[in-house]
Amino acid sequence: MRENAAQIITAINNVQSWLEQLRATAKQIIAMTDAQLGQPQSLALLNDMVDQANHAYIGEIDPTTGEMRQGVTWIHEHLQSLATLTVTQYIASGSPPEIVPNTNTTTAFSTSV
């Protein structure tokens, strides 16, 4: 579970980075004049925003390591694995009283009169 949680945290950090880049690019576009918006470089900024949004959603392959940097869809799938937990009964001899009584052992009582 800890390993899975650590991977999810890494993926959340990836998504945060992409969304921060997306926001920074959006701020640049908002600051542009109408004349600047008609220039080809504004189209490049819009394409960059689309790329950042896609990366945040599905992830991307890191060009330096070749490993997949996960996005929101991966996080969604793996968060569900943290929601399941297998619970089993713990039985130990000489232990303090159990919350769930041990029904596997039998005790015979004898009384002498």
C-alpha positions as CSV (number, residue, x, y, z in Angstrom):
1,M,0.0,0.0,0.0
2,R,2.8,2.4,0.8
3,E,4.5,1.8,-2.5
4,N,1.2,2.4,-4.3
5,A,0.6,5.6,-2.3
6,A,4.1,6.9,-3.1
7,Q,3.5,6.3,-6.8
8,I,0.2,8.2,-6.6
9,I,1.9,11.1,-4.8
10,T,4.5,11.3,-7.6
11,A,1.7,11.3,-10.2
12,I,-0.1,14.1,-8.4
13,N,3.1,16.1,-8.4
14,N,3.4,15.5,-12.2
15,V,-0.2,16.7,-12.7
16,Q,0.4,19.8,-10.5
17,S,3.5,20.7,-12.6
18,W,1.6,20.4,-15.9
19,L,-1.4,22.4,-14.6
20,E,1.0,25.1,-13.3
21,Q,2.6,25.4,-16.8
22,L,-0.9,25.5,-18.3
23,R,-1.9,28.3,-16.0
24,A,1.3,30.3,-16.8
25,T,0.7,29.9,-20.5
26,A,-3.0,31.0,-20.1
27,K,-1.8,34.1,-18.2
28,Q,0.5,35.0,-21.2
29,I,-2.4,34.7,-23.6
30,I,-4.7,36.8,-21.4
31,A,-2.1,39.5,-21.3
32,M,-1.9,39.7,-25.2
33,T,-3.4,42.4,-27.2
34,D,-5.8,41.6,-30.1
35,A,-2.9,42.2,-32.6
36,Q,-0.7,39.8,-30.7
37,L,-3.4,37.1,-30.6
38,G,-3.4,37.2,-34.4
39,Q,0.3,36.3,-34.6
40,P,1.5,32.7,-35.1
41,Q,3.2,32.6,-31.7
42,S,-0.2,32.8,-30.0
43,L,-1.2,29.6,-31.8
44,A,2.0,28.0,-30.5
45,L,1.0,29.0,-27.0
46,L,-2.5,27.6,-27.5
47,N,-1.0,24.3,-28.7
48,D,1.3,24.3,-25.7
49,M,-1.8,24.6,-23.5
50,V,-3.5,21.7,-25.2
51,D,-0.3,19.6,-24.7
52,Q,-0.1,20.5,-21.0
53,A,-3.8,19.6,-20.5
54,N,-3.4,16.3,-22.2
55,H,-0.3,15.4,-20.2
56,A,-2.1,16.3,-17.0
57,Y,-5.0,14.0,-18.0
58,I,-3.2,11.0,-19.5
59,G,0.5,11.5,-18.8
60,E,3.5,11.5,-21.0
61,I,6.7,9.5,-21.7
62,D,9.7,11.3,-20.1
63,P,12.1,11.9,-23.0
64,T,15.2,11.7,-20.7
65,T,14.4,8.4,-19.0
66,G,11.8,6.8,-21.3
67,E,9.5,6.1,-18.4
68,M,5.9,7.0,-18.2
69,R,5.0,10.1,-16.1
70,Q,1.4,9.3,-15.0
71,G,-1.6,11.6,-15.2
72,V,-5.1,11.9,-13.7
73,T,-6.5,8.8,-15.4
74,W,-3.8,6.7,-13.8
75,I,-4.3,8.3,-10.4
76,H,-8.0,7.6,-10.6
77,E,-7.4,3.9,-11.4
78,H,-4.8,3.4,-8.6
79,L,-6.7,5.4,-5.9
80,Q,-9.3,2.7,-6.1
81,S,-6.7,0.1,-5.0
82,L,-6.2,2.0,-1.8
83,A,-9.9,1.8,-1.0
84,T,-9.8,-2.0,-0.6
85,L,-8.3,-3.6,2.4
86,T,-8.3,-7.3,3.2
87,V,-9.3,-8.0,6.8
88,T,-8.5,-11.3,8.4
89,Q,-8.9,-12.7,11.9
90,Y,-5.8,-12.7,14.0
91,I,-5.4,-15.7,16.3
92,A,-2.6,-15.9,18.8
93,S,-2.1,-18.1,21.8
94,G,-1.8,-16.4,25.1
95,S,-2.9,-13.1,23.7
96,P,-5.2,-10.6,25.4
97,P,-8.9,-11.0,24.8
98,E,-9.8,-10.8,21.1
99,I,-12.4,-8.6,19.6
100,V,-13.6,-11.5,17.5
101,P,-13.6,-14.7,19.7
102,N,-11.6,-17.6,18.4
103,T,-14.2,-20.3,17.5
104,N,-11.5,-22.7,16.2
105,T,-10.6,-24.0,19.7
106,T,-12.7,-26.0,22.1
107,T,-12.3,-26.1,25.8
108,A,-13.5,-29.0,27.8
109,F,-14.5,-28.5,31.4
110,S,-14.6,-31.3,33.9
111,T,-16.2,-31.0,37.3
112,S,-15.6,-33.5,40.1
113,V,-18.1,-33.9,42.8
